[in-house]
Structure formats: C-alpha cells, structure tokens
Amino acid sequence: MTPGGDEALLLRVFVGEADAHEGRPLFEAILELLRRRGVGGATVLGGIAGYGRSSVVHAAHLLRLSEDLPIVVEAVDRPEVVEAVLDELRALVGGALITTERVLVR
C-alpha cells in the first residue's frame, strides 16, 4: 500500500449501443469476460452523445426510435489482473477503443 492509496489500473472500453457479439449486446459480453477472468468489478455507463474514429456523431434525440449511443465499460483492479485480461478483451471487441490509466484506490 502506498501512502496515498493502492495503485490500480482503470480500464475503459468504448463501444456503441448497437455493437453486438454472438447475438447479444457487446457490453454484456465484455462484462461477462471481466467477471469470468476475476476482475473485481465493472460498471457500464451510457452516454447521451459522442463520436469515434468515423467522426459520426451519435446522439439521443427525442424523436428517434432507434439509437446507437456511446457506451463505456469501466473496471478498476490491480494492474496484473487488468493486464491479464487485455489480450482476450482485444480479441472480443475488435477495433473498439480500450484505454488504461494508473489510478489510486483510496
């Protein structure tokens, strides 16, 4: 333990609401993978607007019935736990953006 807290990695995976894996939402497949591989916990956050590599803006509008809103899956755990799942996660999400950053758990 460091004086300010325990060092951990914050994992973020950026996907779209319409992204799927084997017939179910991709974010569900990500959560299942993280749980199965022992990552301490994960949260799915839904965005109201965003754009990615394609520069196409996805936003919630009152009159639209179908959406492809941004979704972020976040997880925090010890660096070795997060690092151990990255290759399998990359294979699952294809070209989706994955980031990690060092954080202190207080």
MOURZI-V128441 format. One record per pair of residues at least 24 apart in sequence whose C-alpha atoms are under 6 Angstrom apart, sorted by the first residue. I is the first residue (numbers start at 1). J is the second residue. If there is no record, write none. Layout:
# MOURZI-V128441
i	j
I	J
I	J
This chain:
# MOURZI-V128441
i	j
5	104
5	105
5	106
6	104
6	105
7	103
7	104
8	77
8	78
8	79
8	102
8	103
8	104
9	76
9	77
9	79
9	101
9	102
9	103
10	75
10	76
10	100
10	101
11	74
11	75
11	99
11	100
12	73
12	74
12	98
12	99
13	72
13	73
13	97
13	98
14	71
14	72
14	97
15	71
15	96
16	68
16	69
16	70
16	71
17	68
17	69
17	70
18	68
40	77
41	75
42	74
42	75
43	73
43	74
44	72
44	73
45	71
45	72
46	71
47	71
